[in-house]
Amino acid sequence: MFERFTRDARSAVTGAVAEAQRAGAATVTEEHLLLSLLALGTLDPLGVDRPAVTAGLAAARRRGGMSRADEEALAGLGIDLTEIVSRVEETHGEGALAAPAPRRRTVGSSLRSALGRATPDDRAGSRHVPFAEGSKKVLEQSLRIALGRKDRHIGTLHLLLALLSRPGTVSEVLTDHGVTYAEAEALAPAA
């Protein structure tokens, strides 16, 4: 499928991997895909405020990735998500729910690093970061969207539309900042 991606779409995917590596994340998520699209300027024609979207993603991360729909569902059960986040942060520090998973290291790589003999695989940015199930679904959905639009290649617009088509914090943050599926689709032809 990757052969159908345009140069910019490939850059977005590899940029998402780099975002995940920089964050020390265990997997490449939908959020990393969005951050990469932001960095490439894909959302600039829509007048998106990059720092505001990034802040919206950080706020969602602070809530443990819970969307407003999740928050409302919990509220219906009498559970106040804001209160839970506050209590967790009182005990474990601010942003405790947003902390990335610790990097896996082996004794050998730690020893080589301590001795100053780090191999290329030990260096930050070169470790393999797999795609999370949600981000894999975004890539699959981008193909479906391209086929549905009768486009020959998958571009950054298809990735953006796929992100917007999936429920969750990424599409919620985009919608909060005025980016809707219909508005993004009007950017055709695909980038």
C-alpha positions in Angstrom: 0.0 0.0 0.0 2.9 2.4 0.8 3.8 2.5 -2.9 0.5 4.3 -3.5 1.5 7.2 -1.2 2.7 10.4 -2.6 6.0 11.8 -1.5 4.3 14.2 0.9 2.1 11.4 2.3 5.3 9.2 2.8 6.9 12.2 4.6 3.8 12.4 6.8 4.0 8.8 7.8 7.8 8.9 8.4 7.3 12.2 10.3 4.8 10.4 12.5 7.3 7.8 13.3 9.8 10.5 14.2 7.2 12.2 16.4 6.7 9.0 18.3 10.4 8.4 18.7 10.9 12.0 20.0 8.1 11.5 22.5 9.5 8.1 23.6 6.1 6.6 22.7 5.8 2.8 22.5 3.7 3.1 19.3 2.9 5.5 16.5 -0.6 6.9 17.2 -3.1 8.9 15.4 -1.9 11.9 17.3 1.6 11.5 15.9 0.1 11.4 12.4 -1.7 14.7 13.0 1.4 16.3 14.5 3.3 15.3 11.4 0.6 16.7 9.1 0.7 19.9 11.1 4.5 20.1 10.7 4.2 19.6 7.0 1.7 22.4 6.7 -1.1 20.2 5.4 -3.7 22.1 7.5 -2.4 25.6 6.7 -4.9 26.2 3.9 -7.6 25.6 6.4 -6.3 28.4 8.6 -5.4 26.1 11.5 -3.5 27.6 14.4 -0.8 25.0 14.9 0.1 25.9 18.5 -3.6 25.8 19.5 -4.1 22.3 17.9 -0.9 21.1 19.6 -2.2 22.5 22.9 -5.6 20.7 22.4 -3.8 17.4 21.8 -1.7 18.0 25.0 -4.9 18.7 27.0 -6.4 15.5 25.7 -3.2 13.6 26.5 -3.4 15.0 30.1 -6.9 13.5 30.4 -5.4 10.2 29.5 -6.6 10.4 25.9 -10.2 10.6 26.9 -12.5 12.4 24.5 -15.4 14.6 25.4 -17.7 11.7 24.5 -15.8 9.5 27.0 -16.0 12.3 29.6 -19.8 12.7 29.1 -20.3 8.9 29.3 -18.4 8.8 32.6 -20.4 11.8 33.9 -23.6 9.9 33.1 -22.3 7.3 35.5 -21.6 9.9 38.1 -17.8 10.0 37.5 -16.1 13.3 37.2 -13.1 12.9 34.9 -11.7 16.3 35.9 -11.7 15.2 39.5 -10.0 11.9 38.6 -7.3 13.7 36.7 -6.8 16.2 39.5 -6.4 13.3 42.1 -4.0 11.4 39.9 -1.9 14.5 39.4 -1.9 15.3 43.1 -0.5 11.8 43.8 1.8 11.3 40.8 2.5 14.8 39.4 1.1 17.0 36.7 0.6 15.1 33.4 0.9 11.7 35.0 -1.8 10.3 32.7 0.1 11.7 29.6 3.5 10.1 30.4 4.8 8.0 27.6 5.5 4.3 28.2 9.1 3.8 29.3 11.5 2.7 26.6 12.5 -0.9 26.5 16.2 -1.3 27.1 18.2 -4.4 27.5 21.1 -4.9 29.8 23.5 -5.2 26.9 22.3 -1.9 25.3 22.5 -0.1 28.7 26.0 -1.4 29.2 27.2 -0.5 25.7 25.7 3.0 26.1 27.3 3.4 29.5 30.7 2.4 28.0 30.2 4.9 25.2 29.9 2.1 22.7 26.3 2.6 21.6 25.3 0.8 18.4 23.2 2.6 15.8 20.1 0.7 17.2 20.8 2.1 20.7 20.7 5.7 19.6 17.5 7.7 20.0 15.5 8.0 16.8 16.7 4.7 15.3 14.6 2.2 17.3 11.6 0.6 15.6 8.3 2.0 16.8 5.3 0.0 15.6 2.0 1.5 14.5 -0.9 1.4 17.0 -4.1 -0.3 15.9 -5.8 3.1 15.5 -3.1 4.6 13.3 -3.1 1.4 11.1 -6.8 1.9 10.6 -6.2 5.5 9.6 -3.7 4.3 6.9 -6.2 1.8 5.7 -9.0 4.3 5.7 -6.9 6.7 3.7 -6.7 4.1 1.0 -10.5 3.6 1.1 -11.0 7.4 0.8 -8.6 7.6 -2.1 -10.4 4.8 -3.9 -13.8 6.3 -3.2 -12.7 9.6 -4.7 -11.2 7.7 -7.6 -7.8 9.2 -6.9 -4.8 7.2 -8.1 -2.5 8.0 -5.1 -2.9 8.5 -1.4 -1.9 12.0 -0.4 -1.8 14.0 2.8 -5.4 15.1 2.2 -6.5 11.4 2.4 -4.6 11.0 5.6 -6.3 14.1 7.1 -9.7 12.9 5.9 -9.1 9.5 7.5 -8.2 11.1 10.8 -11.4 13.2 10.6 -13.5 10.1 9.8 -12.5 8.2 13.0 -14.0 9.1 16.3 -11.6 10.1 19.1 -9.5 12.8 20.5 -7.7 13.7 17.2 -10.9 14.3 15.2 -12.4 16.1 18.2 -9.4 18.5 18.5 -9.6 19.1 14.8 -13.3 19.9 14.9 -12.7 22.2 17.9 -10.4 24.2 15.7 -12.8 24.4 12.8 -11.5 21.5 10.7 -14.4 19.4 9.5 -14.4 16.5 7.0 -16.5 18.6 4.5 -14.1 21.6 4.8 -11.0 19.4 4.4 -12.5 17.6 1.5 -13.0 20.9 -0.3 -9.2 21.1 -0.5 -9.2 18.7 -3.4 -7.3 17.7 -5.4 -5.4 15.6 -3.0 -2.1 17.0 -1.7 
